[in-house]
């Protein structure tokens, strides 16, 4: 299941286009397909347009996302195509407790048809602003049709799932995620997944992610010892009588991955990733598979298309090293622009933004690491006016019905 999730302080929508290509020796490593098939080694491509809507009302927040996926496989395997949807509904019980229900579904078509639906209620506890612990339990329903395996054409099952997840930010640059997931269907801990993720935000446009997980699949094997020279029975049932022996066998998967992302112009993100899985069966030799991929995502806020505030601006911040910060503003209009904020004790008119071209203004500052609030002031013929920031800029309330820009300096 490929899901988008985000939070919003107001109604907002996003349109995204994902595309890319990669090489895999097992489509189990593909996030859209996730089916064990290592019969062929080959390349693939991917195109996925999607849309997302987010809203908030009091203690209630929610988001809905949907998209279409087309993945041609450049070998003998059939192309994959399908659609998915995801809904998250959250209600804040207190400053530290939040309830949530996630409903997800997808339908993919290739050499067979596969449908997935899951319903996962959860409870999240946030002991601090930078740490949250989530407990969830629910059910997942899976259906296969048009199969051509051992004469079987259809297959359905249900898994009753549970999980415990922890996320914490030890600093503004690092995020750590850990989780334990299992199911109630058989042994509570016999089939489980342990996962660990580490993410490093490098400056403002680079992001490095490392993931590791281990999966355990246990099965009971029943054997019957024959009497009077009966021997070991063939598959399908005992013959000649004897005592049944029940043993437990466990297969394991060890998964690792790394990805590096770079954001351009606040809308275009390129990601290169490498994944590896090691299958350790109980009675056979282990097998190893890899996947490499290069993906691109272009995201456009819907408010950008519908906004009538043509003069709203989005300051671009970049760190030059040794505490030097460079800010640029694209603005078309009369007057002079100034930068006012916590870094100059809100003294007006502030730090002048020099005109670099007809539409481009810039300034250079020396700032220590930290979080700063700021505003852009326009002065025209001695008259001062605050300029609104666009929806693309990170903002917080200024306490007077307006908004301050927010910038984090590493």
N, C-alpha and C positions, 0 to 999 in steps of 0.2 A: 504494500500500500504506500503510495506516494502522497504525502499530505503537506499542506501549507498551514501555518498557524501564526497569528500575530495578535497584537492588542492595539486598541485605538481609543482615543479620548473623544471622538466624534464619529459621525457616519463617514465612511471613506470606502473607496473601491479601488481595485488595482487590476490592470490588464497586463498579462505577462506572456512572453514567448520564450520557450526553452528549446534549444537545438544543440546538437553535438554529434560526436561519433566516437567509437571506441573499438576495442578488441577484447574478446572474452573467450576463455576456454570452457566456461560453464555458465549458462544463462542464469544460474542460481544467484550469481553475483550482481545481476542487473536489478536495480531497485524497482523497475516497473514490472518485470516478469517474475523473478524470484522462483523459478521452477528448476528442479535439478535435472539438467540435461547437458552432458558433456560428450555427446556423440560426435560433435564436429567442433573444430576450432575455426573461428572466423570473426569478421568485423561486422559492425552494425552501425546504423545511424538512428537519430531520434529527433522528432519534432513534436512539441507539445504546447499548444496555446492554452491558456487558462485564465480564469477570472476569479476575483475574491472580493467579498463584501464584508466590512467590519462595522460594528455599531456599538454604542454604549448608552445606557439609560439608568442613572442612579447606580445601584449595586449590581446591575445586570449588564453583562457584555457578551457578545457573540460574534462569530465569524462563519461564513459559508464560502467554500471554494469548490470549483468544478473545472474540469479540463478534459481535453482529448489527447490521446497519445498515438503516434504512428512510428513504428520501429521496423524499418526494413533490415533483414539479415542478409549479408553478402556471402551466403553459402547455400547449402541445400536445405536449410531450415526454413520453415514458412515465416512470412512477415507477421509481426504482432501489431495489433491495433485495438483500441478500446477507449473507454472513458472512465472517469473516477469522480467521486464527490466526497466532501468532508464537511461536517458541521460540528462546531464546538459552542456549547452554551454554558456560561459561567455565572454563578451568583456568589457575591462576596458576603459571607455570614458575619465576618468581623474583619478587623484589620489584619488578622493573621490566618483566617480560615476561609477557604473558597471551595465551593462544590462545583463540579463540572460534569457534563455528559458529552461524550464524543460519539457521533454516529458516522460511520464511514462505509463506502461501498465502491465497487469497481466491477467492470465487465470487460474481459479481454478475449480476443479471438485470434487463433492461429491454427495449428493442426487440430486443435480442440478448443472448446469454449470453456471459460472459467469465470465464475461469479463469486465475489466475496462481499460479505456484509458483516459489520461488527458494531456492537453497542457496548461502550465502556464508560460507566459512571466512575467518578473519582473524587477524592477529598484531598485538598492540598493545604499543607500547613507551612507558613512562612515565618520562622522564628526571627528572621531579620530581613532587611531589604535585599540582601545578596544571597540568601539561602532559601530553598524551598524543598519540601519533602512531599511526595505525592504517592498515595495508595489508591490502586484502582482494581476493579474486578468487573467482569462482564463476559459476554459470549461472542464468539465469532462463528459464522456460518459459511461453509464453502461448498460449491457445487461445480462439478465437471460434467460436460456432455460432449458427444461426438468423439469419444475416446476410441482408440484402436489398440488396446492393450489386453492380451489374453482373452479376447472375446467380450470384454467388458466395455460398454458404451457410455454408462453414466456412473457417477460416484458422488456422494454427498456425505458430509460429516459436520459435527459441531464440536467446538472446543470452548470450555468454560475457563476463562483466563483470570489470572490475578498478577499483580506486579507491585513492586515498591521501587520508586525512583528518587534519587537525590541529585539536586543541582546546586552548585555553590560557585560564587565568584570570589576567590581569595584576594584578587586585586582587580582593577578595572580592565586589565589586559587578559586575564586568565579565566576560563570557565571550565569546571570539572563536572562531569555527569557520570553517575553510576546507577546500575539497575539490576534487579533480580526479578525474573518473570517465570511463571510456571502455569500449570493448569490443574483443575480440580478433577479431571476425567478419570485419572488413575492414581498413581502415586503422586502426592503433592509435590515432592521434590525430586522424583525420579526423572521427570522430563522438565528441564529448566534451561534458562539462559542467564548467564552472567555477562554484563557489559560494562565497559568503562570508556569514556570519551574525554579527551583533553583538547581544548581550543585556545589558541593564542591569537589575539588581535594585535597585528603588527602595524603600528601607526593607525591611520584611519581607513586605508583602502586595501590592506592586506590582511588575510585571515588564514591561519594554519590550523588544521584539524587532524587529530590522530584518534583512531578508534580500535578497540580490541574487544572480542567477545568469545565466549565458549558456550556451546550448546551440548546438552546431554540428552540422548534418546535411549530410554531403557525399554526392553522387551522381555517377556517371560517365554522361555523355551521349554516345551514339554517333551520329554523322551520316555520311551517305554522299553525296559529291558525284557527280552523274551526269555521264556523258560523252556527247558528241554531242547535247546539248540535252535530256538526260534530266530535268534539274531536280532539285529536292529531293524525296526519297521521302516518301510519307505514313507516318503512324505504323503500325507493324506490320512494317517490314522494308524493305530496299533494293529499288530497282527500276532496271533499266537499267544496273547495274554502277557502278563508280566507286570512289574511294578513301574509306576510313573515317577519320573524324576523331574522336578521343576527347578530350572536354573534361570538366573537373570543375566542378560547380556546388555551391555551399554555401548552404543556408538557415540562418538564425539565429533564435533566440528569446532575448529579453532579459526576464527576470522579476525583479520587485521586489515587496516586501511589507513590511508593518509590522503589529504587533499589540501590544495593551496588555491585560494581565491583572490582575485584582484578586481576591484570595482573601478569603473571608468565613468566619469560624468554623473555619478550618483544613480545611474539607471542600468548601465551595462556591466554585468559581472561575468568574468571568465573563470572557470574552475578546472584544474587538472587534478585527476585522482588516480590512485592505484589501490587495488584491493586484492586480497589473497585469502584463500580458504584451504585448510588442511582437514581432510576427512579421515578419521581414525576409527574404522570399523572394528568390532570386537573379534571377528574371525577371519578377516582378510587383510591384505596389505593396504597401507594408507595411500591416498591419492591427493594431489595438490593441484589447485587451479588459481588462475590470476585474471584480473581485468584491469585495463587501463582505459581512461576516457578523458576527453576534452569537451566541456560543455559551456554554453553561453546562455545567459538569461538577460532579456531586456524587459524592464518593468516600467509601466507608466501609470501614475495615479489618475483616477477618473476625474478628480477635482481639478486636475490640471487642464483637462479638456473642457470642463464646464465653468471654470472660474471666469468671472468678469473683472477680476482685479488685475488688469494687465500690467500694472506698475509694481506688483509685488516682486520682491527680490529674494534670491537665495545666495547668501555669502558662501564662498568656497574657502575652506581653511586648509593649510598645508604646513607641516613642520619641516623646517630646514636644518634642524640640529642645533645643539648648544643653546637651546631655549629660544631660538629665533622662529617666529611664526609669521607666515605670509597669508593675507586674506585678500580675496578679489571679489568684486561685486559687478554684475552686469546690470546697468540701469540706463534707461533712455528718458531723459527729462531735464528740466532746467534746475539750476541751483548747485550748491556744493554739498558733498556728503561727508559726514563725520561718524566715527565709531565711538560709542559711549558705553561704558560698562563697569563691572567690578574691578577691572584691571586699572582704571583711572579714577576710581571712587565716584563714578557717575558725574564727573565734572563736565560741564557743557561749555563750548560746543563739542569738545572731545578731540579725538585723534583724527586729523584730516585724512581722507581717502583721496589720493592724487589721481587725476584723470590720465589713464594710459592711452586711451583711444576714445572714439566717439561714445562708446557704450561701456567701456571697461574702466573701473576704479580699483585702486589697490593701496594697501598699507602694510608696513612691516612692524612687528611688535616683538618685544622680548618678554616672554611669560614663563613662569615656573609651572611645574606639573600641577594639575588641578582642574576643577570645573568652574567655568565662568559664565555669567549671564551678561547679555549685551543688547544694545539697540542700535539702529541706524538712524541718524538725524539728518534731515535735509534743511539747509538754510538758503532761502531765496529772498534777496532784497531785505535782509535783516529779519525775516519771519522764519520761525522754526516749526518743523513738522516731523513727527515720527513716521517712518516708512514701514508699512506692514511687510512682514516676512511671508514667504510662500509656504504652502503646505509641505514642500520638500525639506524645509529647514527644521531642525530640532528646536522646539520651543517649550516654554513653561509659562504659566500665568504670572503676570506682573503684579497681581493683587488689586488692579484698578480697572479691570475689564479688558485689558489688553494682553499682549504677549511679549516676553523677552526671549531673545535667541539664547541657545545653550550650546556651549562648546567644551569638549574635553581635550585637555592637553596632556600628552603622555610625558 
